[in-house]
């Protein structure tokens, strides 16, 4: 199977110049690395929660309308009884389900209003003809009773604007409030930085216009983290044009907000941020474009880490890891796409961030594109292949069976949902068939332990279990806080 794009209606194409698609191109900063800090706790009970995006789902007769499923953490992990499904038809959620809305194509879990509860910013590609606005960002407010549509709002946007692309979260001025970087304007050269705290009307405290483009290219992915260790998060944006990669830019955070003069960075596709060597600087993990070309369908996959320094991500202190690296399970093969998704978190509780690497094109035995996840261990010298683990549906204890085109590892998140100080591995397989339901998709949770992740007591959930739309839904195509690039599977 392949991850599909929604069709664009003629009216929407004419009005929005072809902007209504569902690319997964944003990547918010990872949670505080090397710690058990709770930053994704929608109900304030001290356990991290998992938001699953299902933007490809058909809802209310509308193709690619999309929905989200929110599972709440507990001492025993996740459970179907603690999972809520929300659509644009849920009471209080602005708008209504519609063709190509892709509700949830990007999910930003952050405390946007500063009340101590995590909120969820949900991006959608809906077109609003009254103001000629393409896309919106809807905030679902955290509550002790969990997320719902109650008091949900759209982030205000000007008329004739394109809204939501490249949405990324971070504290870019170091004031303790979460900020959002996103496209929120009518022109193609600028993006906006919306500084928190956000009001209950969705409006930011202030905003900044940032000229992000210098040539006729587009942003393919982003990353946020405190790369220079000054206590303020920085923003990295990465670019492509047609069939080739065009490098990246680093926008340093300052007390006034993001700097307006960027520093050049190498090109990157997927990204993750974590302090893998625990030196106090956020490190940037990336997937490399092969030979600088954007055709990734047959790429075996290469991950490159740029370690943080007083000057930001270092281009001299780097580490390159493939499936040929000593200790890394598997073999680099055509189409594996090792690194198609990346996630950082401290799985074993030793204070060093670890890196989960999606390998959705990996063949398991003779089963093509079944997919796997490789977990790389952080340590004093940073990431290596030593102690690496691999998980797939053929791993004892992992529910399900190895099947062609499952794309296990097509989305990733490391979150401490059990509250034991060790990050648990959430992995999606958007191509999972559910009986006769083709491409229904599913998400697994593997517990973190002092010796790494374990398949013991592994948990799986899918839309059939939840009574949610399932046919072609690609459940788990994206996870809240992941928002990696669109999978490219031939």
C-alpha positions as CSV (number, residue, x, y, z in Angstrom):
1,X,0.0,0.0,0.0
2,X,1.0,3.6,-0.2
3,X,0.2,6.7,1.9
4,X,-2.3,8.6,-0.2
5,X,-3.0,12.2,-0.7
6,X,-6.6,13.5,-0.8
7,X,-8.2,14.7,-4.0
8,X,-8.5,18.4,-4.4
9,X,-11.8,19.8,-5.5
10,X,-11.8,22.2,-8.4
11,X,-13.3,25.0,-6.4
12,X,-10.8,24.6,-3.6
13,X,-7.9,24.5,-6.1
14,X,-9.1,27.7,-7.8
15,X,-9.6,29.5,-4.5
16,X,-6.5,28.3,-2.8
17,X,-4.1,27.7,-5.7
18,X,-3.9,24.0,-5.0
19,X,-3.2,24.3,-1.3
20,X,-5.7,21.8,0.0
21,X,-3.5,18.6,0.5
22,X,-2.6,16.6,3.6
23,X,1.2,16.8,3.8
24,X,2.6,15.9,7.2
25,X,5.4,18.4,7.2
26,X,5.6,19.9,10.7
27,X,7.7,18.7,13.5
28,X,7.3,20.3,16.9
29,X,10.0,20.1,19.5
30,X,10.3,16.9,21.5
31,X,9.4,16.9,25.2
32,X,12.1,17.9,27.7
33,X,14.7,15.4,27.0
34,X,16.4,13.2,29.5
35,X,13.7,13.9,32.1
36,X,10.3,12.6,33.0
37,X,8.7,16.1,32.7
38,X,5.0,15.8,31.8
39,X,4.2,18.0,28.9
40,X,1.4,16.0,27.2
41,X,-1.1,15.6,30.0
42,X,-4.5,16.7,28.8
43,X,-6.4,15.8,32.0
44,X,-3.7,16.8,34.5
45,X,-3.5,13.5,36.3
46,X,0.3,13.3,36.0
47,X,0.4,10.7,33.2
48,X,1.3,11.5,29.6
49,X,-1.4,11.0,27.0
50,X,-1.3,10.0,23.4
51,X,-3.2,11.7,20.6
52,X,-3.6,9.7,17.4
53,X,-4.3,11.4,14.1
54,X,-6.5,9.8,11.4
55,X,-6.6,12.5,8.7
56,X,-7.4,10.1,5.9
57,X,-10.6,8.8,7.5
58,X,-14.0,9.1,5.9
59,X,-16.4,10.8,8.3
60,X,-20.1,11.4,7.8
61,X,-19.8,10.5,4.1
62,X,-16.9,12.9,3.6
63,X,-13.6,11.6,2.1
64,X,-10.4,12.6,3.9
65,X,-12.5,14.4,6.6
66,X,-10.3,13.0,9.5
67,X,-10.6,12.5,13.2
68,X,-8.4,12.1,16.2
69,X,-8.3,9.5,19.0
70,X,-7.0,10.6,22.4
71,X,-5.8,7.8,24.8
72,X,-5.2,8.7,28.4
73,X,-2.2,7.4,30.4
74,X,-2.4,5.5,33.7
75,X,-0.3,3.2,35.9
76,X,-1.4,0.3,33.6
77,X,-0.8,2.2,30.4
78,X,-3.4,3.0,27.7
79,X,-6.8,1.4,27.3
80,X,-9.8,1.5,24.9
81,X,-12.1,2.6,27.8
82,X,-9.8,5.6,28.3
83,X,-9.8,6.6,24.6
84,X,-12.0,9.5,23.2
85,X,-12.7,10.0,19.5
86,X,-13.2,13.6,18.3
87,X,-14.2,14.9,14.8
88,X,-15.2,18.3,13.5
89,X,-18.8,17.1,14.1
90,X,-18.1,16.7,17.9
91,X,-20.1,19.2,20.0
92,X,-18.3,22.5,20.3
93,X,-15.6,21.8,17.7
94,X,-15.6,24.7,15.2
95,X,-16.7,23.9,11.7
96,X,-18.0,20.5,10.4
97,X,-16.5,17.5,8.8
98,X,-15.9,17.9,5.0
99,X,-14.1,16.5,2.1
100,X,-10.3,16.9,2.2
101,X,-10.4,18.6,5.6
102,X,-7.8,16.2,6.9
103,X,-8.7,17.1,10.5
104,X,-5.6,16.4,12.6
105,X,-3.0,16.2,9.8
106,X,-0.8,17.9,12.4
107,X,-1.2,17.8,16.1
108,X,0.5,20.1,18.6
109,X,0.2,19.1,22.3
110,X,1.2,22.0,24.5
111,X,0.0,24.1,27.4
112,X,-1.0,27.1,25.2
113,X,-2.9,29.2,27.8
114,X,-0.5,28.6,30.7
115,X,-3.1,26.9,33.1
116,X,-0.9,23.8,33.7
117,X,-3.0,21.5,31.5
118,X,-1.8,20.4,28.1
119,X,-4.0,21.7,25.2
120,X,-4.1,20.2,21.7
121,X,-3.8,22.4,18.6
122,X,-5.3,20.5,15.6
123,X,-4.5,21.5,12.1
124,X,-7.1,21.1,9.3
125,X,-7.1,22.0,5.6
126,X,-10.8,23.1,5.6
127,X,-11.6,25.9,3.2
128,X,-13.8,28.8,4.6
129,X,-15.2,30.7,1.6
130,X,-16.6,33.5,3.7
131,X,-13.1,34.8,4.3
132,X,-11.3,32.9,1.6
133,X,-9.2,31.2,4.2
134,X,-7.5,27.9,3.5
135,X,-6.9,25.8,6.6
136,X,-7.3,26.4,10.3
137,X,-5.8,25.6,13.6
138,X,-8.3,24.6,16.2
139,X,-7.4,24.5,19.9
140,X,-9.0,21.9,22.1
141,X,-8.5,23.0,25.7
142,X,-7.1,20.6,28.4
143,X,-9.5,19.8,31.2
144,X,-9.6,17.6,34.3
145,X,-12.2,15.6,32.5
146,X,-10.1,15.3,29.3
147,X,-10.3,16.8,25.9
148,X,-13.6,17.7,24.3
149,X,-15.0,20.3,22.0
150,X,-16.1,22.5,24.9
151,X,-15.0,26.1,24.3
152,X,-12.8,25.0,21.4
153,X,-11.7,27.9,19.2
154,X,-9.9,28.6,15.9
155,X,-6.7,30.6,16.1
156,X,-7.7,33.9,14.4
157,X,-6.5,34.3,10.8
158,X,-6.6,37.1,8.4
159,X,-8.8,37.0,5.3
160,X,-7.3,35.4,2.1
161,X,-4.8,33.5,4.3
162,X,-3.3,30.1,4.1
163,X,-3.2,28.7,7.7
164,X,-1.5,25.9,9.5
165,X,1.3,24.6,7.3
166,X,4.6,23.8,9.0
167,X,3.1,24.3,12.5
168,X,5.8,23.9,15.2
169,X,5.8,24.6,18.9
170,X,8.5,26.0,21.2
171,X,9.3,28.7,23.7
172,X,11.1,31.0,21.3
173,X,11.4,33.9,23.7
174,X,12.2,32.1,26.9
175,X,9.2,33.5,28.9
176,X,7.9,30.1,29.9
177,X,4.9,30.2,27.5
178,X,4.5,28.0,24.5
179,X,4.6,29.7,21.1
180,X,3.5,28.5,17.6
181,X,5.3,28.9,14.3
182,X,3.1,28.4,11.3
183,X,1.9,29.7,8.0
184,X,-0.8,32.3,8.9
185,X,-0.8,34.8,6.1
186,X,-1.9,35.6,2.5
187,X,1.6,35.8,1.0
188,X,4.1,33.0,0.3
189,X,7.2,34.6,1.7
190,X,6.3,34.8,5.3
191,X,5.3,32.7,8.3
192,X,4.1,33.9,11.6
193,X,5.3,33.3,15.1
194,X,2.4,33.4,17.6
195,X,3.7,34.0,21.1
196,X,1.8,32.7,24.1
197,X,0.0,32.7,26.3
198,X,-3.0,32.2,24.1
199,X,-6.3,33.6,25.2
200,X,-9.5,31.5,25.4
201,X,-10.5,33.3,22.1
202,X,-7.5,31.6,20.5
203,X,-5.6,34.9,20.1
204,X,-1.8,35.0,20.9
205,X,-0.3,37.6,23.3
206,X,1.6,39.0,20.3
207,X,2.9,37.9,16.9
208,X,6.0,38.2,14.7
209,X,6.2,38.1,10.9
210,X,9.2,36.1,9.7
211,X,10.6,36.0,6.2
212,X,11.3,32.3,5.9
213,X,11.9,32.0,2.1
214,X,14.7,33.5,0.1
215,X,14.0,31.5,-3.1
216,X,11.1,29.7,-4.7
217,X,11.2,26.6,-2.5
218,X,9.0,25.1,0.3
219,X,9.6,24.0,3.8
220,X,9.7,20.2,4.1
221,X,10.2,19.8,7.8
222,X,11.0,21.7,11.0
223,X,12.5,21.1,14.4
224,X,12.6,23.1,17.6
225,X,14.9,22.8,20.6
226,X,17.5,24.7,22.7
227,X,20.4,23.8,20.5
228,X,22.9,26.4,21.9
229,X,22.0,25.9,25.6
230,X,21.0,29.4,26.4
231,X,17.6,28.4,27.9
232,X,15.6,29.6,24.9
233,X,14.3,27.2,22.2
234,X,15.5,27.7,18.6
235,X,13.8,26.9,15.3
236,X,15.2,24.9,12.4
237,X,13.5,25.0,9.0
238,X,14.4,22.7,6.1
239,X,13.7,23.3,2.4
240,X,13.2,21.5,-0.9
241,X,12.5,22.6,-4.5
242,X,11.1,20.1,-7.0
243,X,13.4,17.1,-6.9
244,X,16.3,18.3,-4.8
245,X,16.9,19.4,-1.2
246,X,17.9,23.0,-0.5
247,X,19.4,23.0,2.9
248,X,18.1,24.4,6.2
249,X,18.1,27.6,8.3
250,X,18.6,28.0,12.1
251,X,16.6,30.8,13.7
252,X,18.0,31.4,17.2
253,X,15.6,32.2,20.0
254,X,16.2,35.4,21.9
255,X,14.3,37.2,24.7
256,X,12.6,39.3,22.0
257,X,11.7,36.2,20.0
258,X,13.2,34.4,17.0
259,X,16.1,36.1,15.3
260,X,15.4,37.4,11.8
261,X,18.8,36.5,10.3
262,X,19.2,32.7,10.1
263,X,22.3,30.5,10.0
264,X,22.6,27.9,7.3
265,X,22.1,24.2,8.1
266,X,22.5,21.0,6.0
267,X,19.4,19.5,4.4
268,X,17.1,17.2,6.4
269,X,13.9,15.2,6.0
270,X,12.4,13.8,9.2
271,X,13.7,15.3,12.5
272,X,13.8,14.7,16.2
273,X,15.3,16.6,19.1
274,X,16.9,15.2,22.3
275,X,19.9,15.5,24.5
276,X,21.5,12.2,23.5
277,X,24.8,12.8,25.4
278,X,23.3,14.8,28.3
279,X,25.6,17.8,27.9
280,X,22.9,20.4,28.3
281,X,22.6,21.1,24.6
282,X,19.7,19.8,22.5
283,X,20.9,17.6,19.7
284,X,19.2,17.3,16.2
285,X,18.6,13.9,14.7
286,X,17.7,13.9,11.0
287,X,17.0,11.7,8.1
288,X,19.4,12.4,5.2
289,X,18.2,13.0,1.6
290,X,20.1,10.5,-0.5
291,X,22.5,12.5,-2.7
292,X,20.4,15.6,-2.0
293,X,17.5,14.2,-4.0
294,X,13.9,14.2,-2.7
295,X,12.9,10.9,-4.3
296,X,12.9,8.7,-1.2
297,X,10.9,5.7,-2.4
298,X,13.9,3.4,-2.9
299,X,16.1,5.0,-0.2
300,X,17.6,2.5,2.3
301,X,17.8,5.3,4.8
302,X,20.5,7.2,6.7
303,X,20.2,9.0,10.1
304,X,22.6,11.8,10.9
305,X,22.8,13.5,14.3
306,X,24.1,17.1,14.7
307,X,25.1,17.5,18.4
308,X,24.3,20.8,20.1
309,X,26.9,23.3,21.0
310,X,27.2,27.0,22.1
311,X,26.8,27.8,18.4
312,X,23.8,25.5,17.8
313,X,23.8,22.2,15.9
314,X,27.4,21.4,15.1
315,X,28.3,20.5,11.6
316,X,31.7,19.1,12.8
317,X,30.5,17.0,15.7
318,X,28.1,14.6,13.9
319,X,27.2,11.0,13.9
320,X,25.9,9.0,10.9
321,X,23.9,5.8,11.6
322,X,22.5,3.3,9.1
323,X,21.5,-0.4,9.4
324,X,25.1,-1.1,8.5
325,X,26.4,0.5,11.7
326,X,27.8,-1.9,14.2
327,X,25.1,-3.1,16.6
328,X,22.1,-1.8,14.6
329,X,19.7,-4.7,13.8
330,X,19.0,-5.4,10.1
331,X,20.7,-4.6,6.8
332,X,20.4,-1.5,4.7
333,X,18.3,-2.5,1.7
334,X,16.6,-0.7,-1.1
335,X,13.3,0.9,0.0
336,X,13.8,0.4,3.8
337,X,13.5,4.1,4.5
338,X,15.4,3.8,7.8
339,X,14.7,7.1,9.6
340,X,11.4,7.9,7.8
341,X,10.1,8.9,11.3
342,X,12.2,9.8,14.3
343,X,11.3,10.3,18.0
344,X,13.4,11.1,21.1
345,X,12.8,10.2,24.7
346,X,14.4,8.5,27.7
347,X,13.2,4.9,27.5
348,X,15.5,3.4,30.2
349,X,15.4,6.3,32.6
350,X,19.1,6.8,32.7
351,X,18.9,10.5,32.0
352,X,20.1,10.2,28.4
353,X,17.6,10.7,25.5
354,X,17.2,7.7,23.3
355,X,16.1,7.7,19.6
356,X,13.4,5.6,18.0
357,X,13.9,5.2,14.3
358,X,11.1,4.2,12.0
359,X,11.9,1.7,9.3
360,X,8.5,1.3,7.6
361,X,9.8,-0.1,4.3
362,X,11.7,-2.9,6.1
363,X,11.0,-6.5,4.9
364,X,10.5,-9.0,7.7
365,X,11.7,-12.3,6.2
366,X,10.1,-12.3,2.8
367,X,7.3,-10.0,3.7
368,X,7.8,-6.7,1.9
369,X,7.2,-3.4,3.6
370,X,6.0,-4.9,6.9
371,X,8.1,-2.4,8.8
372,X,10.0,-2.2,12.0
373,X,11.2,0.2,14.7
374,X,14.9,0.4,15.8
375,X,15.6,1.9,19.2
376,X,19.1,3.5,19.6
377,X,20.4,4.1,23.1
378,X,21.8,7.5,24.2
379,X,24.9,7.7,26.4
380,X,27.9,9.8,27.4
381,X,29.3,9.7,23.9
382,X,25.9,10.2,22.2
383,X,24.0,7.7,20.0
384,X,25.6,4.5,18.8
385,X,24.5,1.1,17.6
386,X,25.5,-0.5,20.9
387,X,22.5,-2.0,22.7
388,X,20.1,-1.2,19.8
389,X,16.8,-3.0,19.8
390,X,14.4,-3.8,16.9
391,X,10.6,-4.4,17.2
392,X,8.1,-5.5,14.6
393,X,4.9,-7.5,14.5
394,X,6.9,-10.7,14.4
395,X,8.6,-9.8,17.7
396,X,7.3,-12.2,20.5
397,X,4.7,-10.3,22.5
398,X,3.8,-7.7,19.9
399,X,0.2,-8.2,18.9
400,X,-0.7,-8.9,15.3
401,X,1.1,-10.6,12.4
402,X,3.7,-9.6,9.9
403,X,1.9,-8.6,6.7
404,X,2.9,-7.0,3.4
405,X,2.5,-3.2,3.4
406,X,1.7,-2.7,7.1
407,X,4.4,0.0,7.4
408,X,5.0,-0.6,11.1
409,X,7.0,2.3,12.3
410,X,5.3,4.7,10.0
411,X,4.7,7.0,13.0
412,X,6.5,7.2,16.3
413,X,6.3,8.8,19.7
414,X,8.1,8.3,23.0
415,X,5.9,9.2,26.0
416,X,5.8,8.2,29.6
417,X,2.2,7.1,29.8
418,X,2.7,4.9,32.9
419,X,4.3,7.6,35.0
420,X,7.3,5.5,36.0
421,X,10.0,7.9,34.6
422,X,10.6,5.8,31.5
423,X,9.4,6.7,28.1
424,X,7.1,4.1,26.4
425,X,7.3,3.5,22.6
426,X,4.1,4.3,20.5
427,X,4.4,3.0,17.0
428,X,1.8,3.3,14.2
429,X,1.3,1.0,11.2
430,X,-1.1,3.0,8.9
431,X,-1.2,0.1,6.4
432,X,-2.4,-2.5,8.8
433,X,-5.4,-4.5,7.5
434,X,-8.1,-5.2,10.1
435,X,-9.8,-8.4,8.8
436,X,-11.5,-7.3,5.7
437,X,-10.9,-3.7,6.4
438,X,-8.0,-2.6,4.1
439,X,-5.5,0.0,5.4
440,X,-7.5,0.5,8.6
441,X,-4.2,1.1,10.6
442,X,-3.3,0.5,14.2
443,X,-1.1,1.8,17.0
444,X,1.0,-0.2,19.4
445,X,2.5,0.8,22.8
446,X,5.6,-1.0,24.2
447,X,6.7,-0.3,27.8
448,X,9.9,1.4,28.7
449,X,12.1,-0.4,31.3
450,X,15.6,0.0,32.8
451,X,16.9,-2.3,30.1
452,X,15.1,-0.6,27.2
453,X,11.7,-1.1,25.6
454,X,9.9,-4.4,26.1
455,X,7.1,-6.2,24.2
456,X,5.9,-7.7,27.4
457,X,2.4,-6.4,28.1
458,X,2.4,-4.6,24.7
459,X,-0.9,-3.0,23.8
460,X,-2.5,-2.4,20.4
461,X,-5.5,-0.3,19.4
462,X,-7.2,0.2,16.1
463,X,-10.3,2.0,14.8
464,X,-12.4,-1.2,14.8
465,X,-11.8,-1.6,18.5
466,X,-13.0,2.0,19.0
467,X,-16.0,1.8,16.8
468,X,-14.5,4.6,14.7
469,X,-14.4,4.9,10.9
470,X,-11.9,2.2,9.8
471,X,-12.0,1.5,6.0
472,X,-8.9,3.2,4.5
473,X,-8.5,5.3,7.6
474,X,-4.8,4.7,8.0
475,X,-5.2,5.0,11.8
476,X,-1.9,6.1,13.3
477,X,-0.5,7.8,10.1
478,X,0.5,10.6,12.6
479,X,0.8,10.9,16.3
480,X,0.4,14.0,18.4
481,X,3.8,15.7,18.6
482,X,5.2,13.6,15.8
483,X,4.1,15.3,12.5
484,X,6.8,13.8,10.5
485,X,7.0,14.2,6.7
486,X,4.6,12.3,4.4
487,X,5.6,8.7,4.0
488,X,6.9,8.0,0.5
489,X,6.1,4.3,-0.3
490,X,6.2,3.2,-4.0
